[in-house]
């Protein structure tokens, strides 16, 4: 058998680079092979790196930042992976406001190295990252200044997806200063975001007063006009502030996906006003904090396709309060749905392991849920019930209430449900 002969250099030079890129792109789920491809020849180096970093996230923290900065410096003189990184997670991992050493609860004294990595000191050095589209920033603290937003604006202007995780800012102005660094933003994720130690605006003590809210919102910039995904895991007051801010500027956003919590009548009303202006394009809604359904209206979401609701805590009230069908949180929300396009509904239920699990299960408004699912708009829907346990008991309860329905739709309704155990 003859050994394969490589193409002559004068012939391989005629092959366009995008041909190599197309061939190597089929290896996007095989990082080991991609690394070998990058070592094969010069023509394969760039397309291999590009494909390798299309899905990989580079995590920078205080223990590897020095090595990363060496790569950045090298990138100024030759080709490195820096210009191919598309997903970057930068974790500050400390704050100058924290002590260098601290006493652990069990009495062990441990020294810290928190002063090694501060956003203000290093972000301006993160140059050459021209391909970054997704940026996650962790542990921003009040010790950052305008130089942080300036560095973000100068080095990450092409970012379209921003994730702020565990963020304490000096004021809402600080938040908008950071947000303004990303003019192309289409996806925003906010987890654990606080303004001014929990106060929405520096010097404001009466946020509940309408005039005070208007004064705050008058000083805010408009939201990114291309924002189509918003994921929030924040406190009630921050949630209400965010939706009030986006509504105040009367700019309909092309929102397709939304994840948020339902906390109170006031915060739900702010969300509903936002949906009135920007809900018509929403296709996916995820409710993670199921506390209060009052004042929520999903009727503007006429293109809604998937709705996830959880976690509904069936063990939160006393046994005496768990009357048959008393837990109506889910049905209250579903009654406001006007979309004819809903294909998937997920309901997450928390059931304790105590002896009254049966009482908890039957406290859920199964009868109300089933009556809503009988509507023609939900005839093709799949309903997933995700539970913390007692899957068989939940299946039995569903069967009991479906069989009680005097309709020819019984079999179809029963096939609608799929009970699963919680997964993370």
Buried (B, 14 or more C-beta within 10 A) or exposed (E): EEEEEEEEEEEEEEEEEEEBBEBBBEBBEEEEEBEEBBEEEEBBBBBBBBBBBBEBEBBBBBEEBEEBBEEBBBBEEEEBBBBBBBBBBBBBBBBBEEEEEEEEEEEEEEEEEBEBBBBBBBBBEBBBBEBBBBBBBBBBBBBBEEEBBBBBBEBBEBBBBBBBBBBBBBBBBBBBBBBBBBBEBBBBBBBBBBBBEEBBBEEBEEBEEEEBBEEBBEEBEEBBEEBBBBBBBBBBBBBBBBBBBBBBBEBEBBBBBBBBBBBBEBBBBBBBBBBBBBBBBBBBBBBBBBBBBEBBBBBBBBBBBBBBBBBBBBBEBEEEEBEEBEBBBBBBBBBBBEBBBBBEBBBBBBBBEEEBBEBBBBBBBBBBBBBBBBEEBBEEBBBBBBBBBBBEBBBBBBEEBBEEBEEEBBEBBBEBBEBEEBEE
